[in-house]
């Protein structure tokens, strides 16, 4: 009986992993610390075949990457997608190449204008798969000074203390 349950659990796990195309590949946690996030947007990503396979292995890094507007297009720079282990020679790709981001033209114009007029920057926050397609969550952000970072940490700690105190008061009362 126990063997049958193990087999059934394994089949359920395999089915869920096959259907679960939505998964995060890489995050840029440092961006939320260094920048004040004003607005976010989901963009598609133009990739080669070996890059997609490498992303599915979950080995990408976007900590040092940034987004720029070149002409009428958005480009992701310095996102490190290592070569796929089975791609050799012609099928391989440059790990640090710039990658084109896909979004609607009106969104591009709006973000380009906001970034230029308000001295804002565009940073990638998350690289993930959604419905089998590679996506990047980008953010329009304002850089923080050192004292702003300290204030943000102090606010977060104060909110945490308040939440802890209210939970304890509810338990006792």
Phi and psi restraints in degrees (value plus and minus 20) as a CYANA .aco file:
   2 UNK   PHI     -85.1   -45.1
   2 UNK   PSI     -56.2   -16.2
   3 UNK   PHI     -83.5   -43.5
   3 UNK   PSI     -59.9   -19.9
   4 UNK   PHI     -84.4   -44.4
   4 UNK   PSI     -59.1   -19.1
   5 UNK   PHI     -86.7   -46.7
   5 UNK   PSI     -56.7   -16.7
   6 UNK   PHI     -84.6   -44.6
   6 UNK   PSI     -63.9   -23.9
   7 UNK   PHI     -83.7   -43.7
   7 UNK   PSI     -62.6   -22.6
   8 UNK   PHI     -84.7   -44.7
   8 UNK   PSI     -62.3   -22.3
   9 UNK   PHI     -83.8   -43.8
   9 UNK   PSI     -59.5   -19.5
  10 UNK   PHI     -84.1   -44.1
  10 UNK   PSI     -61.8   -21.8
  11 UNK   PHI     -85.0   -45.0
  11 UNK   PSI     -60.9   -20.9
  12 UNK   PHI     -83.5   -43.5
  12 UNK   PSI     -62.6   -22.6
  13 UNK   PHI     -83.8   -43.8
  13 UNK   PSI     -61.5   -21.5
  14 UNK   PHI     -84.4   -44.4
  14 UNK   PSI     -61.4   -21.4
  15 UNK   PHI     -83.8   -43.8
  15 UNK   PSI     -63.1   -23.1
  16 UNK   PHI     -85.7   -45.7
  16 UNK   PSI     -59.1   -19.1
  17 UNK   PHI     -88.7   -48.7
  17 UNK   PSI     -53.8   -13.8
  18 UNK   PHI     -88.1   -48.1
  18 UNK   PSI     -60.9   -20.9
  19 UNK   PHI    -100.8   -60.8
  19 UNK   PSI     -36.4     3.6
  20 UNK   PHI    -110.4   -70.4
  20 UNK   PSI      62.2   102.2
  21 UNK   PHI    -105.0   -65.0
  21 UNK   PSI     -34.6     5.4
  22 UNK   PHI    -108.3   -68.3
  22 UNK   PSI      84.4   124.4
  23 UNK   PHI    -171.2  -131.2
  23 UNK   PSI     126.6   166.6
  24 UNK   PHI    -101.3   -61.3
  24 UNK   PSI     111.4   151.4
  25 UNK   PHI    -116.2   -76.2
  25 UNK   PSI     -66.4   -26.4
  26 UNK   PHI    -169.8  -129.8
  26 UNK   PSI     126.5   166.5
  27 UNK   PHI    -147.1  -107.1
  27 UNK   PSI     135.5   175.5
  28 UNK   PHI    -133.3   -93.3
  28 UNK   PSI      61.0   101.0
  29 UNK   PHI     -88.9   -48.9
  29 UNK   PSI     -48.4    -8.4
  30 UNK   PHI     -86.0   -46.0
  30 UNK   PSI     -48.1    -8.1
  31 UNK   PHI     -82.8   -42.8
  31 UNK   PSI     -58.5   -18.5
  32 UNK   PHI     -90.0   -50.0
  32 UNK   PSI     -41.6    -1.6
  33 UNK   PHI    -104.9   -64.9
  33 UNK   PSI     -62.8   -22.8
  34 UNK   PHI    -101.2   -61.2
  34 UNK   PSI     -42.7    -2.7
  35 UNK   PHI    -147.7  -107.7
  35 UNK   PSI     132.8   172.8
  36 UNK   PHI    -113.7   -73.7
  36 UNK   PSI      94.4   134.4
  37 UNK   PHI     -99.7   -59.7
  37 UNK   PSI     101.9   141.9
  38 UNK   PHI    -120.2   -80.2
  38 UNK   PSI     -57.8   -17.8
  39 UNK   PHI    -174.9  -134.9
  39 UNK   PSI     128.0   168.0
  40 UNK   PHI    -145.2  -105.2
  40 UNK   PSI     138.6   178.6
  41 UNK   PHI    -172.2  -132.2
  41 UNK   PSI     123.4   163.4
  42 UNK   PHI    -118.5   -78.5
  42 UNK   PSI     109.6   149.6
  43 UNK   PHI    -144.9  -104.9
  43 UNK   PSI     131.3   171.3
  44 UNK   PHI    -100.4   -60.4
  44 UNK   PSI     150.8   190.8
  45 UNK   PHI    -157.4  -117.4
  45 UNK   PSI     110.5   150.5
  46 UNK   PHI    -108.7   -68.7
  46 UNK   PSI      98.8   138.8
  47 UNK   PHI    -151.2  -111.2
  47 UNK   PSI     139.7   179.7
  48 UNK   PHI    -109.5   -69.5
  48 UNK   PSI     151.0   191.0
  49 UNK   PHI     -82.1   -42.1
  49 UNK   PSI     -62.9   -22.9
  50 UNK   PHI     -89.4   -49.4
  50 UNK   PSI     -49.1    -9.1
  51 UNK   PHI     -87.7   -47.7
  51 UNK   PSI     -60.2   -20.2
  52 UNK   PHI     -82.8   -42.8
  52 UNK   PSI     -64.3   -24.3
  53 UNK   PHI     -85.5   -45.5
  53 UNK   PSI     -57.3   -17.3
  54 UNK   PHI     -86.7   -46.7
  54 UNK   PSI     -60.1   -20.1
  55 UNK   PHI     -84.1   -44.1
  55 UNK   PSI     -57.9   -17.9
  56 UNK   PHI     -84.6   -44.6
  56 UNK   PSI     -45.1    -5.1
  57 UNK   PHI     -95.0   -55.0
  57 UNK   PSI     -36.0     4.0
  58 UNK   PHI      59.3    99.3
  58 UNK   PSI      18.2    58.2
  59 UNK   PHI    -133.1   -93.1
  59 UNK   PSI      -5.2    34.8
  60 UNK   PHI    -101.9   -61.9
  60 UNK   PSI     138.6   178.6
  61 UNK   PHI    -155.8  -115.8
  61 UNK   PSI     110.5   150.5
  62 UNK   PHI    -144.6  -104.6
  62 UNK   PSI      -1.6    38.4
  63 UNK   PHI     -84.1   -44.1
  63 UNK   PSI     -57.6   -17.6
  64 UNK   PHI    -119.7   -79.7
  64 UNK   PSI     -12.5    27.5
  65 UNK   PHI    -107.3   -67.3
  65 UNK   PSI     141.9   181.9
  66 UNK   PHI    -169.0  -129.0
  66 UNK   PSI     147.2   187.2
  67 UNK   PHI    -140.0  -100.0
  67 UNK   PSI     117.8   157.8
  68 UNK   PHI    -151.4  -111.4
  68 UNK   PSI     134.3   174.3
  69 UNK   PHI    -118.7   -78.7
  69 UNK   PSI      98.1   138.1
  70 UNK   PHI    -137.2   -97.2
  70 UNK   PSI      89.2   129.2
  71 UNK   PHI      48.6    88.6
  71 UNK   PSI    -137.2   -97.2
  72 UNK   PHI    -130.9   -90.9
  72 UNK   PSI       3.0    43.0
  73 UNK   PHI    -156.6  -116.6
  73 UNK   PSI     133.0   173.0
  74 UNK   PHI    -118.1   -78.1
  74 UNK   PSI     117.7   157.7
  75 UNK   PHI    -148.3  -108.3
  75 UNK   PSI     120.8   160.8
  76 UNK   PHI    -119.2   -79.2
  76 UNK   PSI     100.1   140.1
  77 UNK   PHI    -127.5   -87.5
  77 UNK   PSI     128.7   168.7
  78 UNK   PHI      39.4    79.4
  78 UNK   PSI       6.0    46.0
  79 UNK   PHI    -103.6   -63.6
  79 UNK   PSI     102.0   142.0
  80 UNK   PHI    -112.2   -72.2
  80 UNK   PSI      90.5   130.5
  81 UNK   PHI    -136.0   -96.0
  81 UNK   PSI      82.4   122.4
  82 UNK   PHI     -84.2   -44.2
  82 UNK   PSI     133.7   173.7
  83 UNK   PHI     -81.1   -41.1
  83 UNK   PSI     124.5   164.5
  84 UNK   PHI     -85.3   -45.3
  84 UNK   PSI     118.2   158.2
  85 UNK   PHI     -83.0   -43.0
  85 UNK   PSI     -46.1    -6.1
  86 UNK   PHI    -117.8   -77.8
  86 UNK   PSI     -22.8    17.2
  87 UNK   PHI    -112.5   -72.5
  87 UNK   PSI      99.4   139.4
  88 UNK   PHI    -146.9  -106.9
  88 UNK   PSI     128.8   168.8
  89 UNK   PHI      45.1    85.1
  89 UNK   PSI    -137.1   -97.1
  90 UNK   PHI     -84.8   -44.8
  90 UNK   PSI     -54.0   -14.0
  91 UNK   PHI     -99.6   -59.6
  91 UNK   PSI     -26.2    13.8
  92 UNK   PHI    -101.2   -61.2
  92 UNK   PSI     148.4   188.4
  93 UNK   PHI    -156.6  -116.6
  93 UNK   PSI     144.4   184.4
  94 UNK   PHI    -100.1   -60.1
  94 UNK   PSI     102.7   142.7
  95 UNK   PHI     -85.1   -45.1
  95 UNK   PSI     -47.5    -7.5
  96 UNK   PHI    -125.6   -85.6
  96 UNK   PSI      -5.7    34.3
  97 UNK   PHI     -87.2   -47.2
  97 UNK   PSI     137.8   177.8
  98 UNK   PHI     -98.7   -58.7
  98 UNK   PSI     124.7   164.7
  99 UNK   PHI    -144.2  -104.2
  99 UNK   PSI     115.9   155.9
 100 UNK   PHI     -97.1   -57.1
 100 UNK   PSI     116.8   156.8
 101 UNK   PHI    -121.2   -81.2
 101 UNK   PSI     122.5   162.5
 102 UNK   PHI    -127.9   -87.9
 102 UNK   PSI     102.3   142.3
 103 UNK   PHI    -174.9  -134.9
 103 UNK   PSI     149.1   189.1
 104 UNK   PHI     -89.3   -49.3
 104 UNK   PSI     128.3   168.3
 105 UNK   PHI     -80.9   -40.9
 105 UNK   PSI     -60.2   -20.2
 106 UNK   PHI     -85.6   -45.6
 106 UNK   PSI     -56.0   -16.0
 107 UNK   PHI     -86.8   -46.8
 107 UNK   PSI     -60.0   -20.0
 108 UNK   PHI     -81.6   -41.6
 108 UNK   PSI     -67.1   -27.1
 109 UNK   PHI     -83.2   -43.2
 109 UNK   PSI     -64.0   -24.0
 110 UNK   PHI     -81.0   -41.0
 110 UNK   PSI     -67.4   -27.4
 111 UNK   PHI     -88.6   -48.6
 111 UNK   PSI     -56.7   -16.7
 112 UNK   PHI     -83.5   -43.5
 112 UNK   PSI     -62.9   -22.9
 113 UNK   PHI     -86.4   -46.4
 113 UNK   PSI     -64.1   -24.1
 114 UNK   PHI     -83.7   -43.7
 114 UNK   PSI     -61.3   -21.3
 115 UNK   PHI     -86.3   -46.3
 115 UNK   PSI     -56.9   -16.9
 116 UNK   PHI     -96.7   -56.7
 116 UNK   PSI     -61.4   -21.4
 117 UNK   PHI    -101.6   -61.6
 117 UNK   PSI     -49.6    -9.6
 118 UNK   PHI    -126.6   -86.6
 118 UNK   PSI      -8.8    31.2
 119 UNK   PHI      33.9    73.9
 119 UNK   PSI      32.3    72.3
 120 UNK   PHI    -128.2   -88.2
 120 UNK   PSI     143.1   183.1
 121 UNK   PHI    -142.8  -102.8
 121 UNK   PSI     140.4   180.4
 122 UNK   PHI    -134.0   -94.0
 122 UNK   PSI     101.3   141.3
 123 UNK   PHI    -145.1  -105.1
 123 UNK   PSI     124.8   164.8
 124 UNK   PHI    -100.0   -60.0
 124 UNK   PSI     117.9   157.9
 125 UNK   PHI    -123.9   -83.9
 125 UNK   PSI     -58.1   -18.1
 126 UNK   PHI    -171.6  -131.6
 126 UNK   PSI     122.1   162.1
 127 UNK   PHI    -139.7   -99.7
 127 UNK   PSI     104.0   144.0
 128 UNK   PHI    -173.7  -133.7
 128 UNK   PSI     149.6   189.6
 129 UNK   PHI    -124.3   -84.3
 129 UNK   PSI     115.9   155.9
 130 UNK   PHI    -155.0  -115.0
 130 UNK   PSI      99.2   139.2
 131 UNK   PHI      33.3    73.3
 131 UNK   PSI      17.7    57.7
 132 UNK   PHI      62.4   102.4
 132 UNK   PSI     -18.9    21.1
 133 UNK   PHI    -133.2   -93.2
 133 UNK   PSI     122.7   162.7
 134 UNK   PHI     -95.9   -55.9
 134 UNK   PSI     111.2   151.2
 135 UNK   PHI    -149.9  -109.9
 135 UNK   PSI     135.3   175.3
 136 UNK   PHI    -148.2  -108.2
 136 UNK   PSI     110.8   150.8
 137 UNK   PHI    -114.0   -74.0
 137 UNK   PSI      98.1   138.1
 138 UNK   PHI    -129.9   -89.9
 138 UNK   PSI     138.0   178.0
 139 UNK   PHI    -153.1  -113.1
 139 UNK   PSI     122.4   162.4
 140 UNK   PHI    -109.3   -69.3
 140 UNK   PSI      99.1   139.1
 141 UNK   PHI    -156.2  -116.2
 141 UNK   PSI     135.7   175.7
 142 UNK   PHI    -133.8   -93.8
 142 UNK   PSI     112.4   152.4
 143 UNK   PHI     -86.2   -46.2
 143 UNK   PSI     124.6   164.6
 144 UNK   PHI    -122.4   -82.4
 144 UNK   PSI     125.2   165.2
 145 UNK   PHI    -103.4   -63.4
 145 UNK   PSI     151.5   191.5
 146 UNK   PHI     -81.7   -41.7
 146 UNK   PSI     -62.0   -22.0
 147 UNK   PHI     -89.3   -49.3
 147 UNK   PSI     -50.1   -10.1
 148 UNK   PHI     -85.1   -45.1
 148 UNK   PSI     -58.9   -18.9
 149 UNK   PHI     -83.9   -43.9
 149 UNK   PSI     -62.0   -22.0
 150 UNK   PHI     -83.6   -43.6
 150 UNK   PSI     -61.3   -21.3
 151 UNK   PHI     -83.3   -43.3
 151 UNK   PSI     -60.1   -20.1
 152 UNK   PHI     -83.5   -43.5
 152 UNK   PSI     -61.7   -21.7
 153 UNK   PHI     -84.7   -44.7
 153 UNK   PSI     -61.2   -21.2
 154 UNK   PHI     -83.9   -43.9
 154 UNK   PSI     -62.0   -22.0
 155 UNK   PHI     -82.6   -42.6
 155 UNK   PSI     -63.9   -23.9
 156 UNK   PHI     -83.6   -43.6
 156 UNK   PSI     -62.4   -22.4
 157 UNK   PHI     -85.8   -45.8
 157 UNK   PSI     -59.0   -19.0
 158 UNK   PHI     -84.8   -44.8
 158 UNK   PSI     -62.0   -22.0
 159 UNK   PHI     -84.0   -44.0
 159 UNK   PSI     -58.1   -18.1
 160 UNK   PHI     -85.1   -45.1
 160 UNK   PSI     -62.0   -22.0
 161 UNK   PHI     -84.3   -44.3
 161 UNK   PSI     -61.4   -21.4
 162 UNK   PHI     -82.4   -42.4
 162 UNK   PSI     -65.0   -25.0
 163 UNK   PHI     -82.7   -42.7
 163 UNK   PSI     -61.3   -21.3
 164 UNK   PHI     -83.8   -43.8
 164 UNK   PSI     -63.1   -23.1
 165 UNK   PHI     -85.2   -45.2
 165 UNK   PSI     -60.8   -20.8
 166 UNK   PHI     -86.8   -46.8
 166 UNK   PSI     -57.9   -17.9
 167 UNK   PHI     -83.4   -43.4
 167 UNK   PSI     -62.1   -22.1
 168 UNK   PHI     -87.9   -47.9
 168 UNK   PSI     -56.6   -16.6
 169 UNK   PHI     -86.0   -46.0
 169 UNK   PSI     -56.7   -16.7
 170 UNK   PHI     -87.5   -47.5
 170 UNK   PSI     -56.8   -16.8
 171 UNK   PHI     -86.6   -46.6
 171 UNK   PSI     -61.6   -21.6
 172 UNK   PHI     -97.8   -57.8
 172 UNK   PSI     -53.9   -13.9
